[in-house]
Amino acid sequence: MQTLVIKLTRMNWLLFLLMVALSVFGFVCIYSATWMRENEYLSSSWERQLNWFWIGLVAYFTMAFVPYRWLKYLALPTYLIGVILLVVVHFKGEVASGARSWLDLGFITFQPSQIALFGVILLIAAAFSFWKVPLKKWQFLQVIIAGVIVSAPLILIIEQPDLGSAMVLGPVFIFMLFAAGVQKRYLITMLLAAAIVIPIGVNFFLKDYQKDRLLVFLDPELDPQGAGWTINQSLTAIGSGGMYGKGFRAEGTLTELGFLPKTVIHNDFIFPVIAETFGFVGGAALIALFALLLITVVYIAQRAADDFGAVVTTGIAAVLFTHVFINIGMTNGLTPITGLPLPLISYGGTFMLIIMGMLGVVQSVAVHRRPIDAGR
């Protein structure tokens, strides 16, 4: 009991409060996006999201109170499970939005790429933690090993093809290597290589509809009634919100009238709902909350007791940043449409569970910065 009390006193409560505040705001936004739908399954989305939140809280506190160092020994099993599930998706996966990226187990549907991503973070951090290189000249071998770790799930995810999830792995890989102390010349070399390889990959691996999204990203008016419809309606909804928005459950909004596709309005394109409902002030407040959350996670990473905690936490910060940047960016025409959800805000129970579990790991890094028997 005394140990539990000590852990509670060591928790970073700002991290917890930000997570809860964003989740509650997410319930409100999902309700706002779906309450008028004639489809009962859509209109009750916020209730299912709330149920997943309670499960996520259990995962959060479990991960927070368990010493994060134990995850070193779960890194390889988690990674292998993620890769195996990605292989299963290739043969048995469900197709959604043109990508075979979902597994339906009957009682739950989820994206194995999310498990694989967590496995990549744990295994790269564990690899750098277990193997201390005394000479910098051997860092190249560490980088190669980290590259192999990330390559297997990356290739399987691109094959689906799930461009959004693949785009997350790149920043996570780079930021984790930076946190592990890899020399800058290796990082710069990888960035230059990516600048060469990505355009080639776009030409050979992307489906036609994904190439159309890239073209529409460059010119939204290229196909206003087809591939450009969603982004144009998104921009209109964001602009129509003005400074303070049209108000909660306001009549005559693009959200209510259905100009934004009902299949994405409560998940990938929830930010236009926020901007139209709460205006520039609401959108800016949401971005500020995410910025504060990221600053808190980075602060915990900098104060971590060891390299493993610092690298894992940095990887989780990269996941959050990439999702927020790409999701909000694609609804504003700043990035291509890729189908990435907004953490803790977009509808998606298993994604919320994964994110809350990851934040629980960050909390564990804060709680276990010093030995528990050292007291407060």
Rosetta blueprint (number, residue, H / E / L):
1 M L
2 Q H
3 T H
4 L H
5 V H
6 I H
7 K H
8 L H
9 T H
10 R H
11 M L
12 N L
13 W H
14 L H
15 L H
16 F H
17 L H
18 L H
19 M H
20 V H
21 A H
22 L H
23 S H
24 V H
25 F H
26 G H
27 F H
28 V H
29 C H
30 I H
31 Y H
32 S H
33 A H
34 T H
35 W L
36 M L
37 R L
38 E L
39 N L
40 E H
41 Y H
42 L H
43 S H
44 S L
45 S H
46 W H
47 E H
48 R H
49 Q H
50 L H
51 N H
52 W H
53 F H
54 W H
55 I H
56 G H
57 L H
58 V H
59 A H
60 Y H
61 F H
62 T H
63 M H
64 A H
65 F H
66 V L
67 P L
68 Y H
69 R H
70 W H
71 L H
72 K H
73 Y H
74 L L
75 A H
76 L H
77 P H
78 T H
79 Y H
80 L H
81 I H
82 G H
83 V H
84 I H
85 L H
86 L H
87 V H
88 V H
89 V H
90 H H
91 F H
92 K H
93 G L
94 E E
95 V E
96 A E
97 S L
98 G L
99 A E
100 R E
101 S E
102 W E
103 L E
104 D E
105 L L
106 G L
107 F L
108 I L
109 T E
110 F E
111 Q L
112 P H
113 S H
114 Q H
115 I H
116 A H
117 L H
118 F H
119 G H
120 V H
121 I H
122 L H
123 L H
124 I H
125 A H
126 A H
127 A H
128 F H
129 S H
130 F H
131 W L
132 K L
133 V L
134 P L
135 L L
136 K H
137 K H
138 W H
139 Q H
140 F H
141 L H
142 Q H
143 V H
144 I H
145 I H
146 A H
147 G H
148 V H
149 I H
150 V H
151 S H
152 A H
153 P H
154 L H
155 I H
156 L H
157 I H
158 I H
159 E H
160 Q L
161 P L
162 D L
163 L H
164 G H
165 S H
166 A H
167 M H
168 V H
169 L H
170 G H
171 P H
172 V H
173 F H
174 I H
175 F H
176 M H
177 L H
178 F H
179 A H
180 A L
181 G L
182 V L
183 Q L
184 K H
185 R H
186 Y H
187 L H
188 I H
189 T H
190 M H
191 L H
192 L H
193 A H
194 A H
195 A H
196 I H
197 V H
198 I H
199 P H
200 I H
201 G H
202 V H
203 N H
204 F H
205 F H
206 L L
207 K L
208 D H
209 Y H
210 Q H
211 K H
212 D H
213 R H
214 L H
215 L H
216 V H
217 F H
218 L H
219 D L
220 P L
221 E L
222 L L
223 D L
224 P L
225 Q L
226 G L
227 A L
228 G L
229 W H
230 T H
231 I H
232 N H
233 Q H
234 S H
235 L H
236 T H
237 A H
238 I H
239 G H
240 S H
241 G L
242 G L
243 M L
244 Y L
245 G L
246 K L
247 G L
248 F L
249 R L
250 A L
251 E L
252 G L
253 T L
254 L H
255 T H
256 E H
257 L H
258 G L
259 F L
260 L L
261 P L
262 K L
263 T L
264 V L
265 I L
266 H L
267 N L
268 D L
269 F L
270 I H
271 F H
272 P H
273 V H
274 I H
275 A H
276 E H
277 T H
278 F H
279 G H
280 F H
281 V H
282 G H
283 G H
284 A H
285 A H
286 L H
287 I H
288 A H
289 L H
290 F H
291 A H
292 L H
293 L H
294 L H
295 I H
296 T H
297 V H
298 V H
299 Y H
300 I H
301 A H
302 Q H
303 R L
304 A L
305 A L
306 D L
307 D H
308 F H
309 G H
310 A H
311 V H
312 V H
313 T H
314 T H
315 G H
316 I H
317 A H
318 A H
319 V H
320 L H
321 F H
322 T H
323 H H
324 V H
325 F H
326 I H
327 N H
328 I H
329 G H
330 M H
331 T H
332 N L
333 G L
334 L L
335 T L
336 P L
337 I L
338 T L
339 G L
340 L L
341 P L
342 L L
343 P L
344 L L
345 I L
346 S L
347 Y L
348 G L
349 G H
350 T H
351 F H
352 M H
353 L H
354 I H
355 I H
356 M H
357 G H
358 M H
359 L H
360 G H
361 V H
362 V H
363 Q H
364 S H
365 V H
366 A H
367 V H
368 H L
369 R L
370 R L
371 P L
372 I H
373 D H
374 A H
375 G L
376 R L
